[in-house]
Amino acid sequence: MAVLPCSADLSITPDDLFAQLTNQGNGNVLDLTKSPGEVEKTIGKDSIITGRFDMAQIDAIAADNDRSYLGIRRVRNAQTESESIAFSCAGVTQQDGYVFNRSQPGSTMGSTIITDNYEVLIGQDMITPAELAAQLRSGNTAALTLMRTPQPGQLDVMVISVRDAATGEFSDYAVGLDISTEQDIVGLDLFMMDKHRFDAVDIYLGTGYSLTDAVAATHHILGGPLTPEPATATLSLIALTAMAAKRRRK
């Protein structure tokens, strides 16, 4: 059973900001293989990619089905050239809502959707595409984060946060899934966003990342501080306690 990546402590810092992408030119892709030595910096590291939804794409977001949104691609195995070491991504379907997948962002997910064995970390259910679009239409802002970790037994995390335009308060939704493999200790070579859904992306590299860090990064791209917030810490502890109780009953 994977360990819930949930802590009131914050590991992420402003110094962990590795890169930022925008919709300018080819800014929707960060290809580390074009920068000698950059891939080596990512070996064994946790990574967070968080994208701010483009307000101009509200109708398209509401109608999205089977679309991959944000992705982190692991380096190929140099010896086998295996294609199985591929994207870890966040996407959306009308039936399942926001899901993990392995398809290149901006493309359809097809059979690469991963929907089994989710752990709900924050909220009763993940926000739906229609609910998210309604929030954007009301003037609120929202962001989506994918946290990928190579640490054995830890969960990868997907977070959506909505910031209320009037109060500045956040509503958070998060799920986790153990999609890491033994090969995940290798480096990362590509970060990608769907440039038709996001207007900016922040990328972080570090160690010891948890749900708290993923939520902090999601809040930060929406204008929040990159520091622990009382509500985030409380939710993290509640989720941890609930999961521990659930496992004791098994």
Secondary structure as a PSIPRED ss2 file (coil, helix, strand):
# PSIPRED VFORMAT (PSIPRED V4.0)

   1 M C   1.000  0.000  0.000
   2 A C   1.000  0.000  0.000
   3 V E   0.000  0.000  1.000
   4 L C   1.000  0.000  0.000
   5 P C   1.000  0.000  0.000
   6 C C   1.000  0.000  0.000
   7 S C   1.000  0.000  0.000
   8 A C   1.000  0.000  0.000
   9 D C   1.000  0.000  0.000
  10 L C   1.000  0.000  0.000
  11 S C   1.000  0.000  0.000
  12 I C   1.000  0.000  0.000
  13 T C   1.000  0.000  0.000
  14 P H   0.000  1.000  0.000
  15 D H   0.000  1.000  0.000
  16 D H   0.000  1.000  0.000
  17 L E   0.000  0.000  1.000
  18 F E   0.000  0.000  1.000
  19 A E   0.000  0.000  1.000
  20 Q E   0.000  0.000  1.000
  21 L E   0.000  0.000  1.000
  22 T E   0.000  0.000  1.000
  23 N C   1.000  0.000  0.000
  24 Q C   1.000  0.000  0.000
  25 G C   1.000  0.000  0.000
  26 N C   1.000  0.000  0.000
  27 G C   1.000  0.000  0.000
  28 N C   1.000  0.000  0.000
  29 V E   0.000  0.000  1.000
  30 L E   0.000  0.000  1.000
  31 D E   0.000  0.000  1.000
  32 L H   0.000  1.000  0.000
  33 T H   0.000  1.000  0.000
  34 K H   0.000  1.000  0.000
  35 S C   1.000  0.000  0.000
  36 P C   1.000  0.000  0.000
  37 G C   1.000  0.000  0.000
  38 E H   0.000  1.000  0.000
  39 V H   0.000  1.000  0.000
  40 E H   0.000  1.000  0.000
  41 K H   0.000  1.000  0.000
  42 T C   1.000  0.000  0.000
  43 I C   1.000  0.000  0.000
  44 G C   1.000  0.000  0.000
  45 K C   1.000  0.000  0.000
  46 D E   0.000  0.000  1.000
  47 S E   0.000  0.000  1.000
  48 I E   0.000  0.000  1.000
  49 I E   0.000  0.000  1.000
  50 T E   0.000  0.000  1.000
  51 G E   0.000  0.000  1.000
  52 R E   0.000  0.000  1.000
  53 F E   0.000  0.000  1.000
  54 D C   1.000  0.000  0.000
  55 M H   0.000  1.000  0.000
  56 A H   0.000  1.000  0.000
  57 Q H   0.000  1.000  0.000
  58 I H   0.000  1.000  0.000
  59 D H   0.000  1.000  0.000
  60 A H   0.000  1.000  0.000
  61 I H   0.000  1.000  0.000
  62 A H   0.000  1.000  0.000
  63 A H   0.000  1.000  0.000
  64 D C   1.000  0.000  0.000
  65 N C   1.000  0.000  0.000
  66 D C   1.000  0.000  0.000
  67 R E   0.000  0.000  1.000
  68 S E   0.000  0.000  1.000
  69 Y E   0.000  0.000  1.000
  70 L E   0.000  0.000  1.000
  71 G E   0.000  0.000  1.000
  72 I E   0.000  0.000  1.000
  73 R E   0.000  0.000  1.000
  74 R E   0.000  0.000  1.000
  75 V C   1.000  0.000  0.000
  76 R C   1.000  0.000  0.000
  77 N C   1.000  0.000  0.000
  78 A C   1.000  0.000  0.000
  79 Q C   1.000  0.000  0.000
  80 T C   1.000  0.000  0.000
  81 E C   1.000  0.000  0.000
  82 S C   1.000  0.000  0.000
  83 E C   1.000  0.000  0.000
  84 S C   1.000  0.000  0.000
  85 I C   1.000  0.000  0.000
  86 A C   1.000  0.000  0.000
  87 F E   0.000  0.000  1.000
  88 S E   0.000  0.000  1.000
  89 C E   0.000  0.000  1.000
  90 A E   0.000  0.000  1.000
  91 G E   0.000  0.000  1.000
  92 V E   0.000  0.000  1.000
  93 T E   0.000  0.000  1.000
  94 Q C   1.000  0.000  0.000
  95 Q C   1.000  0.000  0.000
  96 D C   1.000  0.000  0.000
  97 G E   0.000  0.000  1.000
  98 Y E   0.000  0.000  1.000
  99 V E   0.000  0.000  1.000
 100 F E   0.000  0.000  1.000
 101 N E   0.000  0.000  1.000
 102 R C   1.000  0.000  0.000
 103 S C   1.000  0.000  0.000
 104 Q C   1.000  0.000  0.000
 105 P C   1.000  0.000  0.000
 106 G C   1.000  0.000  0.000
 107 S C   1.000  0.000  0.000
 108 T E   0.000  0.000  1.000
 109 M C   1.000  0.000  0.000
 110 G H   0.000  1.000  0.000
 111 S H   0.000  1.000  0.000
 112 T H   0.000  1.000  0.000
 113 I C   1.000  0.000  0.000
 114 I E   0.000  0.000  1.000
 115 T C   1.000  0.000  0.000
 116 D C   1.000  0.000  0.000
 117 N C   1.000  0.000  0.000
 118 Y C   1.000  0.000  0.000
 119 E E   0.000  0.000  1.000
 120 V E   0.000  0.000  1.000
 121 L E   0.000  0.000  1.000
 122 I E   0.000  0.000  1.000
 123 G C   1.000  0.000  0.000
 124 Q C   1.000  0.000  0.000
 125 D C   1.000  0.000  0.000
 126 M C   1.000  0.000  0.000
 127 I C   1.000  0.000  0.000
 128 T C   1.000  0.000  0.000
 129 P H   0.000  1.000  0.000
 130 A H   0.000  1.000  0.000
 131 E H   0.000  1.000  0.000
 132 L H   0.000  1.000  0.000
 133 A H   0.000  1.000  0.000
 134 A H   0.000  1.000  0.000
 135 Q H   0.000  1.000  0.000
 136 L H   0.000  1.000  0.000
 137 R H   0.000  1.000  0.000
 138 S C   1.000  0.000  0.000
 139 G C   1.000  0.000  0.000
 140 N C   1.000  0.000  0.000
 141 T E   0.000  0.000  1.000
 142 A E   0.000  0.000  1.000
 143 A E   0.000  0.000  1.000
 144 L E   0.000  0.000  1.000
 145 T E   0.000  0.000  1.000
 146 L E   0.000  0.000  1.000
 147 M E   0.000  0.000  1.000
 148 R E   0.000  0.000  1.000
 149 T C   1.000  0.000  0.000
 150 P C   1.000  0.000  0.000
 151 Q C   1.000  0.000  0.000
 152 P C   1.000  0.000  0.000
 153 G C   1.000  0.000  0.000
 154 Q E   0.000  0.000  1.000
 155 L C   1.000  0.000  0.000
 156 D E   0.000  0.000  1.000
 157 V E   0.000  0.000  1.000
 158 M E   0.000  0.000  1.000
 159 V E   0.000  0.000  1.000
 160 I E   0.000  0.000  1.000
 161 S E   0.000  0.000  1.000
 162 V E   0.000  0.000  1.000
 163 R E   0.000  0.000  1.000
 164 D C   1.000  0.000  0.000
 165 A C   1.000  0.000  0.000
 166 A C   1.000  0.000  0.000
 167 T C   1.000  0.000  0.000
 168 G C   1.000  0.000  0.000
 169 E C   1.000  0.000  0.000
 170 F E   0.000  0.000  1.000
 171 S E   0.000  0.000  1.000
 172 D E   0.000  0.000  1.000
 173 Y E   0.000  0.000  1.000
 174 A E   0.000  0.000  1.000
 175 V E   0.000  0.000  1.000
 176 G E   0.000  0.000  1.000
 177 L E   0.000  0.000  1.000
 178 D C   1.000  0.000  0.000
 179 I C   1.000  0.000  0.000
 180 S C   1.000  0.000  0.000
 181 T C   1.000  0.000  0.000
 182 E H   0.000  1.000  0.000
 183 Q H   0.000  1.000  0.000
 184 D H   0.000  1.000  0.000
 185 I H   0.000  1.000  0.000
 186 V C   1.000  0.000  0.000
 187 G C   1.000  0.000  0.000
 188 L E   0.000  0.000  1.000
 189 D E   0.000  0.000  1.000
 190 L E   0.000  0.000  1.000
 191 F E   0.000  0.000  1.000
 192 M E   0.000  0.000  1.000
 193 M E   0.000  0.000  1.000
 194 D C   1.000  0.000  0.000
 195 K C   1.000  0.000  0.000
 196 H C   1.000  0.000  0.000
 197 R C   1.000  0.000  0.000
 198 F E   0.000  0.000  1.000
 199 D E   0.000  0.000  1.000
 200 A E   0.000  0.000  1.000
 201 V E   0.000  0.000  1.000
 202 D E   0.000  0.000  1.000
 203 I E   0.000  0.000  1.000
 204 Y E   0.000  0.000  1.000
 205 L E   0.000  0.000  1.000
 206 G E   0.000  0.000  1.000
 207 T C   1.000  0.000  0.000
 208 G C   1.000  0.000  0.000
 209 Y C   1.000  0.000  0.000
 210 S C   1.000  0.000  0.000
 211 L H   0.000  1.000  0.000
 212 T H   0.000  1.000  0.000
 213 D H   0.000  1.000  0.000
 214 A H   0.000  1.000  0.000
 215 V H   0.000  1.000  0.000
 216 A H   0.000  1.000  0.000
 217 A H   0.000  1.000  0.000
 218 T H   0.000  1.000  0.000
 219 H H   0.000  1.000  0.000
 220 H H   0.000  1.000  0.000
 221 I H   0.000  1.000  0.000
 222 L C   1.000  0.000  0.000
 223 G C   1.000  0.000  0.000
 224 G C   1.000  0.000  0.000
 225 P C   1.000  0.000  0.000
 226 L C   1.000  0.000  0.000
 227 T C   1.000  0.000  0.000
 228 P C   1.000  0.000  0.000
 229 E C   1.000  0.000  0.000
 230 P H   0.000  1.000  0.000
 231 A H   0.000  1.000  0.000
 232 T H   0.000  1.000  0.000
 233 A H   0.000  1.000  0.000
 234 T H   0.000  1.000  0.000
 235 L H   0.000  1.000  0.000
 236 S H   0.000  1.000  0.000
 237 L H   0.000  1.000  0.000
 238 I H   0.000  1.000  0.000
 239 A H   0.000  1.000  0.000
 240 L H   0.000  1.000  0.000
 241 T H   0.000  1.000  0.000
 242 A H   0.000  1.000  0.000
 243 M H   0.000  1.000  0.000
 244 A H   0.000  1.000  0.000
 245 A H   0.000  1.000  0.000
 246 K H   0.000  1.000  0.000
 247 R H   0.000  1.000  0.000
 248 R H   0.000  1.000  0.000
 249 R H   0.000  1.000  0.000
 250 K C   1.000  0.000  0.000
